[in-house]
Amino acid sequence: MSEMMSPHILVIDDDAQIRALLKEYLAENGLRVSVASTGEEMSKVLGEEAVDLVVLDLRLAGEDGLAIARSLRDQSSIPIVMLTGVRDEADRVMGLELGADDYVTKPFSPRELLARIRTVLRRTKSAVPASARQRDIRAYRFGAFELNLRTRRLKQLAGGQIVLTNGEFNLLAALLSAPERILTRDQLLEASRVYDNEVYDRAIDIQVLRLRRKIEPDPSQPKFIVTERGAGYMFCAPVEVVY
């Protein structure tokens, strides 16, 4: 599994040593990790990337961790694993009532935290109702890319972003929503259209060509967006959906 296809964990803790420890340990065990020390930094990461699970220290210096947990839960269904002190039973209970999924008490074993993270990810992924999945998709991951549907940004694994036009974004999102399925030009035109006057014969071919130049290692030998002669186009790579 590539790094971009790995679950993305956001660790929020004001202790620099804990952030560094967890970033290294979780990354060594196949997870993609971002770190933050404040609620503001958390919001910045969430605004730019799709996050699969948040590890949140409830005792952030100068901030109310429970308020951050409440705000996070009000805005999204991202799973939360809390870090709490041994004596913070009231906070643990309140956090669980706010919708946190699990907790680990400090001092903790990184191995135990990893096990709890994996358990929560398995449980929450399988618990998403089929009817809600399409509506609540946050991002698609493929190859070395992540397409965030909320920010409408395409990120590269190596860093940086690829600028897409509205039509290119809509076209890529349509292809990623139906991997290994042939989509006709009419279907893709409908999905990628921004203005009515953009619709003309072969317009979709031009958009596909431009999109290939931005995401294909070799646009002349496409591996992602493949032409199905006489039928349309198909996205031919594994796609991970992030809710």
C-alpha positions in Angstrom: 0.0 0.0 0.0 1.4 3.4 -0.9 1.8 6.1 1.7 -1.0 8.1 0.1 -3.3 5.1 0.3 -2.5 4.6 4.0 -4.9 6.0 6.6 -4.1 9.6 7.5 -3.8 10.2 11.3 -3.7 13.7 12.8 -2.0 13.9 16.2 -2.9 16.9 18.4 -0.6 17.3 21.4 1.2 20.3 22.9 4.2 18.1 23.9 6.8 18.2 21.1 8.4 14.9 22.3 5.1 13.1 22.1 4.3 14.5 18.7 7.7 13.4 17.4 7.4 10.0 19.0 4.0 9.3 17.6 4.8 10.6 14.2 7.8 8.3 13.9 6.2 5.3 15.4 2.9 5.4 13.6 4.7 6.1 10.3 6.9 3.1 10.8 3.7 1.0 11.1 2.2 2.1 7.8 0.2 5.2 8.7 0.4 8.6 7.3 0.8 11.2 10.1 0.3 14.9 10.5 0.9 16.7 13.8 -0.5 19.8 15.4 -0.1 21.5 18.8 -3.2 23.7 18.9 -6.8 23.7 17.8 -5.9 26.3 15.2 -3.2 24.1 13.7 -5.7 21.2 13.7 -8.2 23.3 11.7 -5.6 24.2 9.2 -4.7 20.6 8.5 -8.3 19.6 8.3 -9.0 22.4 5.9 -6.3 21.2 3.5 -6.4 17.4 3.8 -8.7 14.4 4.4 -8.0 12.9 7.8 -9.1 9.4 8.7 -8.6 9.7 12.5 -7.7 12.3 15.1 -5.6 11.5 18.2 -6.4 14.4 20.6 -4.8 15.3 23.9 -7.5 16.7 26.1 -5.0 18.6 28.3 -3.6 21.1 25.7 -1.9 24.1 27.3 -4.2 27.1 27.3 -7.0 25.3 25.4 -10.0 23.2 26.3 -9.5 19.8 24.7 -13.1 18.9 25.3 -14.2 22.0 23.4 -12.0 21.0 20.5 -13.5 17.5 20.6 -17.0 19.0 20.6 -16.3 21.3 17.7 -14.7 18.5 15.7 -17.6 16.2 16.3 -20.2 18.9 15.4 -18.4 19.5 12.1 -17.5 15.9 11.0 -17.7 12.2 11.8 -13.9 11.8 11.9 -13.1 9.2 14.6 -11.4 10.5 17.7 -9.0 8.7 20.1 -8.4 10.8 23.2 -5.2 11.0 25.3 -6.0 11.7 28.9 -4.3 11.7 32.3 -4.7 8.7 34.7 -6.9 10.8 37.0 -9.0 12.4 34.3 -12.0 10.1 34.6 -14.5 12.9 34.3 -12.9 14.2 31.1 -12.8 10.7 29.7 -16.5 10.2 30.4 -17.4 13.6 28.9 -15.3 13.0 25.9 -17.0 9.7 25.2 -20.4 11.3 25.6 -19.3 14.0 23.1 -18.7 11.2 20.6 -15.1 10.2 21.0 -14.4 6.7 19.9 -11.8 5.5 22.4 -9.1 6.8 24.8 -5.6 6.0 26.0 -4.3 7.2 29.4 -0.9 8.9 29.8 1.7 7.5 30.2 0.8 5.2 27.4 2.4 2.6 25.2 2.6 3.6 21.5 1.9 0.0 20.7 -1.4 0.1 22.6 -2.3 3.4 20.9 -1.6 1.9 17.5 -3.8 -1.1 18.3 -6.7 1.1 19.4 -6.3 3.3 16.3 -6.5 0.3 14.0 -9.5 -1.1 15.9 -11.4 2.2 15.6 -10.5 2.5 11.9 -11.8 -1.0 11.2 -15.0 -0.4 13.2 -15.9 3.0 11.8 -15.2 2.1 8.2 -17.4 -1.0 8.4 -20.1 1.0 10.2 -20.7 3.6 7.5 -24.2 2.9 6.0 -24.2 2.4 2.2 -26.7 5.2 1.7 -24.5 7.7 3.6 -21.2 6.7 2.0 -21.7 8.5 -1.3 -23.0 11.6 0.4 -20.2 11.8 3.0 -17.2 11.1 0.9 -14.4 13.5 1.8 -11.7 12.4 -0.6 -10.4 9.9 -3.1 -6.9 8.5 -3.0 -5.1 6.9 -6.0 -1.5 6.3 -6.9 0.5 9.2 -5.4 -2.5 11.6 -5.2 -5.3 12.6 -3.0 -8.3 14.5 -4.4 -10.1 16.3 -1.6 -13.8 16.9 -2.5 -14.4 19.5 0.1 -11.4 21.8 -0.6 -11.5 20.8 -4.3 -7.7 20.3 -4.2 -5.5 17.7 -5.8 -2.4 16.9 -3.6 0.8 15.1 -4.6 2.4 12.5 -2.3 5.8 14.2 -2.8 4.3 17.5 -1.7 2.6 20.4 -3.3 -0.7 20.8 -5.2 -1.8 20.4 -8.8 -4.0 23.2 -10.0 -7.2 21.9 -11.7 -9.9 23.8 -13.5 -13.4 23.3 -12.3 -14.1 21.1 -15.3 -11.0 19.0 -14.7 -11.8 18.6 -11.0 -15.4 17.5 -11.8 -14.1 15.1 -14.5 -11.6 13.5 -12.2 -14.1 13.2 -9.4 -16.5 11.5 -11.8 -13.9 9.0 -12.9 -12.8 8.3 -9.4 -16.3 7.7 -8.2 -16.6 4.8 -10.7 -13.2 3.0 -11.0 -13.0 0.1 -13.4 -16.2 1.2 -15.1 -16.6 2.6 -18.6 -18.1 6.1 -18.6 -19.4 7.4 -21.9 -18.5 10.9 -23.2 -22.0 12.0 -22.5 -21.8 10.9 -18.9 -18.5 12.6 -18.4 -19.6 15.8 -20.2 -22.5 16.0 -17.8 -20.3 15.5 -14.8 -17.6 17.9 -15.8 -19.7 20.7 -17.4 -19.4 24.1 -15.7 -21.2 26.2 -18.3 -23.6 25.1 -20.9 -21.5 26.6 -23.7 -18.7 24.3 -22.8 -20.6 21.4 -24.2 -19.5 20.5 -27.8 -18.4 17.5 -29.6 -15.0 16.1 -28.4 -14.8 18.6 -25.5 -14.4 15.7 -23.1 -11.4 14.5 -25.1 -9.7 17.8 -24.6 -10.3 17.8 -20.9 -9.0 14.2 -20.6 -5.9 15.2 -22.5 -5.2 18.1 -20.1 -5.9 16.0 -17.1 -3.6 13.3 -18.2 -0.8 15.8 -18.6 -1.3 16.7 -14.9 -1.5 13.2 -13.3 0.0 10.6 -15.7 3.7 9.7 -15.5 3.6 9.4 -19.3 0.5 11.0 -20.8 1.2 9.1 -24.1 0.9 5.8 -22.2 -1.9 6.5 -19.7 -2.2 4.2 -16.7 -5.0 6.0 -14.8 -7.4 7.3 -17.5 -7.7 4.7 -20.2 -9.5 5.2 -23.5 -12.1 2.6 -24.4 -12.5 3.0 -28.1 -16.0 3.7 -29.3 -17.3 3.7 -25.7 -15.6 6.3 -23.5 -13.1 6.3 -20.7 -12.3 4.2 -17.6 -10.2 4.9 -14.5 -7.9 1.9 -14.2 -6.2 2.1 -10.8 -7.1 1.3 -7.3 -9.1 4.0 -5.6 -9.5 4.5 -1.8 -12.5 6.4 -0.6 -12.2 8.5 2.5 -15.3 9.3 4.5 
